[in-house]
Amino acid sequence: MTPEDRRAVFSHRQIAAIIEGIMQEDGTEEPIMGKSLGEAILFVSEEAATSASSAHVIYGDNGSLSYTDCLSVYRDYGAALRQTPN
């Protein structure tokens, strides 16, 4: 991701997002809904730990972030995402 891509994603941090590809404790991969894009990036980057490498975040009309995209945005904007009311 370019710096411009990361900045654009950060600017959309309030829109609704869906996290897919996270293995639940029961072995299913149910989508995680009800989070903003900023919350989803934080979840994938901080909380999902070992099961996150196959995660991706869907947002907006056609937006999608891979696990590595989430980490890239998190590196630049993690502190600001934690401070932003989501």
Backbone bond lengths (Angstrom), bond angles and torsions (degrees), N, CA, C in turn:
res aa  C-N    CA-C-N  psi(-1)  N-CA   C-N-CA  omega(-1)  CA-C   N-CA-C  phi
1 M - - - 1.454 - - 1.522 109.63 -
2 T 1.297 114.31 138.79 1.459 118.93 176.76 1.530 109.54 -81.69
3 P 1.324 116.99 162.40 1.465 118.98 175.48 1.529 112.25 -56.47
4 E 1.327 117.52 -35.91 1.462 121.38 178.40 1.525 110.64 -65.53
5 D 1.342 117.24 -40.24 1.469 121.21 177.26 1.526 110.21 -61.89
6 R 1.315 117.20 -45.66 1.464 121.30 -179.74 1.526 111.00 -63.29
7 R 1.315 116.72 -41.16 1.467 121.59 178.67 1.535 110.05 -63.59
8 A 1.334 116.95 -41.27 1.472 120.98 179.24 1.528 110.69 -64.17
9 V 1.325 117.19 -43.61 1.461 120.59 178.26 1.528 109.59 -61.65
10 F 1.307 117.26 -46.17 1.462 120.74 179.49 1.527 111.06 -59.36
11 S 1.311 117.54 -38.53 1.470 120.26 -178.93 1.529 111.85 -67.28
12 H 1.320 117.50 -19.42 1.472 122.14 178.60 1.527 112.36 -101.09
13 R 1.311 118.48 17.02 1.462 123.32 -171.23 1.518 114.25 -60.96
14 Q 1.321 118.99 -17.54 1.464 121.50 -177.31 1.533 113.34 -88.20
15 I 1.327 118.52 -13.89 1.463 118.86 -176.34 1.526 111.31 -75.87
16 A 1.309 116.06 159.38 1.466 122.06 -177.80 1.529 110.78 -67.20
17 A 1.326 114.63 146.08 1.463 120.65 -179.78 1.526 109.89 -141.20
18 I 1.313 115.10 159.05 1.462 122.88 176.28 1.523 107.32 -126.46
19 I 1.319 116.46 133.16 1.464 121.34 177.38 1.522 107.23 -101.36
20 E 1.323 116.33 126.93 1.457 121.64 177.55 1.514 109.27 -122.43
21 G 1.330 115.72 155.95 1.450 120.81 174.59 1.518 115.33 89.11
22 I 1.323 117.96 12.08 1.467 121.60 177.33 1.529 107.67 -98.04
23 M 1.302 116.65 123.65 1.462 121.49 178.39 1.524 109.47 -75.32
24 Q 1.326 116.60 125.10 1.460 122.72 176.75 1.531 109.18 -80.35
25 E 1.318 115.96 168.12 1.464 120.82 -179.28 1.517 112.78 -60.25
26 D 1.341 116.91 -29.58 1.458 120.19 -178.97 1.529 112.87 -87.15
27 G 1.327 118.09 5.12 1.455 122.47 177.02 1.516 114.88 91.68
28 T 1.330 118.50 -2.27 1.463 121.01 178.58 1.523 110.28 -89.09
29 E 1.308 115.40 165.10 1.463 121.64 177.39 1.514 109.91 -121.67
30 E 1.318 116.83 59.08 1.457 121.73 178.17 1.524 109.44 -69.82
31 P 1.347 117.97 138.20 1.466 119.57 175.74 1.529 110.55 -61.80
32 I 1.311 115.98 146.65 1.465 122.46 176.43 1.526 106.40 -102.16
33 M 1.322 115.18 116.66 1.462 120.85 -176.11 1.519 109.48 -115.48
34 G 1.330 116.36 173.48 1.455 121.29 175.88 1.512 114.23 85.04
35 K 1.310 116.68 17.61 1.467 120.52 178.29 1.528 108.74 -117.94
36 S 1.319 115.43 151.70 1.460 119.94 171.49 1.532 108.03 -78.94
37 L 1.304 116.11 167.35 1.462 120.27 177.80 1.526 110.76 -58.31
38 G 1.323 117.44 -42.70 1.461 120.80 178.37 1.518 112.00 -60.97
39 E 1.336 116.72 -44.78 1.466 120.75 177.90 1.528 111.06 -63.87
40 A 1.313 116.63 -39.01 1.463 120.60 -179.95 1.523 110.93 -64.28
41 I 1.323 117.08 -42.86 1.469 120.77 178.50 1.529 109.65 -62.48
42 L 1.322 116.78 -44.52 1.467 119.96 177.69 1.520 111.09 -61.69
43 F 1.318 117.97 -44.06 1.456 121.82 -178.99 1.529 110.66 -60.29
44 V 1.317 116.56 -50.48 1.462 120.39 -178.63 1.526 110.42 -63.71
45 S 1.314 117.54 -40.47 1.462 121.46 -175.89 1.523 113.92 -76.96
46 E 1.330 117.68 -35.46 1.472 121.16 -172.60 1.522 114.17 -107.79
47 E 1.311 117.26 -43.94 1.451 120.16 -167.45 1.519 114.87 -98.51
48 A 1.287 117.96 -25.71 1.451 119.38 -172.00 1.523 113.20 -77.68
49 A 1.309 117.55 -18.14 1.475 123.57 174.67 1.523 112.90 50.30
50 T 1.307 118.06 -126.63 1.458 121.59 -169.26 1.515 114.37 -68.81
51 S 1.324 118.49 -26.73 1.464 119.61 -177.29 1.523 112.78 -85.61
52 A 1.312 118.49 3.28 1.461 120.87 -173.29 1.519 114.39 -85.56
53 S 1.304 119.16 -14.72 1.463 119.35 -173.78 1.527 113.14 -62.31
54 S 1.315 118.15 -21.41 1.460 120.31 176.87 1.520 112.15 -101.29
55 A 1.334 117.06 6.33 1.465 121.38 -178.20 1.513 111.69 -75.46
56 H 1.317 114.62 151.66 1.454 120.87 168.18 1.520 108.11 -146.09
57 V 1.323 114.96 154.15 1.454 122.62 -176.52 1.517 108.08 -114.74
58 I 1.324 115.44 128.39 1.457 122.28 178.11 1.528 107.32 -105.93
59 Y 1.330 117.18 134.34 1.461 120.96 179.95 1.517 110.55 -151.83
60 G 1.321 115.80 157.67 1.460 120.95 178.12 1.520 112.06 59.31
61 D 1.326 116.18 -156.90 1.456 121.10 -178.46 1.518 112.65 -73.90
62 N 1.325 117.43 -41.33 1.458 120.66 -176.20 1.521 113.74 -140.62
63 G 1.310 117.77 11.88 1.457 120.77 -175.24 1.517 112.49 -77.13
64 S 1.314 115.14 141.96 1.459 121.18 178.02 1.520 108.79 -151.41
65 L 1.334 115.78 136.60 1.457 121.55 177.14 1.516 109.32 -123.96
66 S 1.305 116.32 131.64 1.463 120.73 173.61 1.530 108.66 -79.31
67 Y 1.311 115.91 173.47 1.463 121.71 175.58 1.528 110.06 -56.10
68 T 1.326 117.44 -46.73 1.471 119.88 -178.61 1.528 111.42 -67.53
69 D 1.345 117.62 -32.72 1.467 119.91 174.63 1.520 110.42 -63.37
70 C 1.338 116.76 -43.32 1.468 120.77 178.20 1.520 110.30 -59.64
71 L 1.327 116.99 -44.71 1.463 120.20 178.97 1.519 111.48 -62.47
72 S 1.321 116.57 -37.43 1.458 121.31 179.79 1.537 110.85 -64.79
73 V 1.325 116.55 -46.21 1.465 120.24 177.41 1.523 109.57 -64.80
74 Y 1.318 116.79 -41.22 1.468 121.82 -179.71 1.527 111.25 -60.39
75 R 1.324 117.65 -41.95 1.467 120.79 179.33 1.529 111.24 -58.22
76 D 1.332 116.55 -40.11 1.461 120.34 -178.54 1.529 113.40 -83.33
77 Y 1.334 117.25 -34.62 1.456 120.35 -168.48 1.525 114.89 -128.44
78 G 1.319 118.46 11.08 1.458 121.28 -176.70 1.516 113.76 -54.13
79 A 1.319 117.77 -47.86 1.468 120.80 -179.29 1.517 110.54 -62.89
80 A 1.311 117.60 -42.09 1.475 121.04 179.78 1.525 110.78 -68.21
81 L 1.325 118.47 -35.12 1.469 120.69 177.51 1.519 111.46 -65.68
82 R 1.321 116.89 -37.54 1.472 120.37 178.13 1.530 111.58 -68.09
83 Q 1.324 117.84 -29.89 1.458 121.61 -177.38 1.526 112.17 -87.12
84 T 1.309 117.55 -19.54 1.459 122.03 -176.59 1.524 109.93 -78.20
85 P 1.328 117.93 127.49 1.465 118.05 174.35 1.526 109.00 -67.33
86 N 1.323 116.28 121.48 1.468 120.66 -176.49 1.496 111.81 -97.68
